[in-house]
Amino acid sequence: MDRSERFVLLASGAVMLGFFAALIYAAIGLGLSVPTCVSVAPFTTGQVIDRGGQRYEVHLVAKMWAFDPPEIRLPTGADVDLYVSAQDVTHGVYIEHTNVNVMAVPGAVNAARVRFATPGTYTMLCHEYCGIGHQNMAGKFIIGAAPPAAVASAGAATAAGADLFVQKGCVACHSRDGAPGVGPTLKGVLGRHETLADGGSLVVDEVFIRQQLRTPNATLIKGFQPVMPALPLTDAELEALVEYVKTL
């Protein structure tokens, strides 16, 4: 074996030892680990589970065109195991100011781990085109904020309706400021004259609002597609949403 061959062998061995040392440092010094198989079964309902010790498990469901839950409040320093699935088509999940960028696939679960060390609001966006309401599909992690206090007043139903408007995904298709969207804007909707797809017309009242929430595609407004899904609402939730929409 000549000098050049010995040099190549020694250099190769040194490189391999360097890689091995880097792996040990990453595992022990930095606490990094090789990803493992996800052991969470596919789910259709979003939830936040407190595992104790600042650890949280978040089940996030992506659907046209909202996230469930749409708003997640956690303390500063929360370590989150995020599990993502989809209800209808393929979506994406990107959380700004983090390294979370995963796909949400129907019938499957993808996972990511993130630590929210800095308080603030982290916007969550769908980065995979999923239909005509894609651009409005957003949610947020609110870190370091206390949960909203319960409203104990005559406006409790309206306040609850405002929360439901976000939680049920209405905000993805219906604007509250007059801006165009997938569905009609709800600004000033009560008492508004609407032209229907069948050529008729009506004045929006509480009865029509309730009907649209229960059977959304029974009566179509001209210029809009029948894409609104039926919402699973209790009677109390229905009335809260009606009260809120009336205030817009």
PyMOL commands that set and color helices and strands:
alter all, ss='L'
color gray80, all
select helices_A, chain A and resi 3-29+134-136+156-167+170-172+206-214+235-246
alter helices_A, ss='H'
color red, helices_A
select strands_A, chain A and resi 47-52+55-63+66-68+71-74+78-86+91-95+101-104+110-116+120-125+138-143+193-195+201-203
alter strands_A, ss='S'
color yellow, strands_A
deselect
rebuild
show_as cartoon
